[in-house]
Amino acid sequence: MNISPILDIEEVTLENVVDKIKEFYDENVWNFITVNATDLGGELQIDWLFSKYKDKNIIKIFRTITSYDAFIPSIVPIIPSAWLAEWELADLFGLEVENAATGVFIAPDGPKAPLRADTKL
């Protein structure tokens, strides 16, 4: 299998990301991969990743840079399986994600937001 991804990165805002994904997403064409956060030290890069069903080398990424205390909108109404990745962001980065429960991936006595650069473990 030849892996040589073609990345199509679209810059979005937290205010427009749900609308942009709703416009773009066709469940017969695109596979939702995940929502990922990368701590940039003081702020976060959040990526919503998709791959084409017929050509896994084509990757669409919706990207925004935001603060730790931003409200992250949910895409669960568009892609129900996204709840898992969204709840991980809430637990592992301590983010406020719309309708996400916390304490699912981390024990109650565990460290809060262990993937944030400013968390002391």
Buried (B, 14 or more C-beta within 10 A) or exposed (E): EEEEEEEEEBEBEBEEBBEBBEEBBEEEEBEBBBBBBEBEEEEBEBBBBBBBEEEEEBBBBBBBEBEBEBEBBBBBEBBEEBBEBBBBBBBBBBBEBBEBEBEEBBEEEEBEBBBBEEBEE
